[in-house]
Amino acid sequence: QTQLAESGGGSVQTGGSLTLSCRASGVTYLHYQMAWFRQVPGKEREGVAARDMAGSTNYADSVKGRFTASLDVGKDTLTLAMNNLKPEDSGTYYCAAGPWEAGASWHSPPRYPYWGQGTPVTVHS
């Protein structure tokens, strides 16, 4: 069974940086995609970034130019480098994994059957 373990959350000041990591174990898909979502209380979970095994990467408009997602296929580890953080980036960040599907929306939570427990990120103004 696929399991995801996140690390790297924390608290920073505006303009600071954090790097999140998500290591997957038990991955059985031949071609898979991993993604980061974030959620704040009272709001829906939103897609932040996703990357597939071919290197195709997608980002939410709000993080383009500031966040970089990378996938180490050999280690089944997805990393999210977050720079120039803003208070609105605060939330619980979740790692997700699922099979790669042509044409599927990368930021749709239901397409990912596996989720991590979440790691908190707080950006102070």
Salt bridges, closest charged atoms under 4 A:
GLU46 OE2 - ARG38 NE 2.67
ASP61 OD1 - LYS64 NZ 3.12
ASP89 OD1 - ARG38 NH1 2.96
ASP89 OD2 - ARG66 NH1 2.72
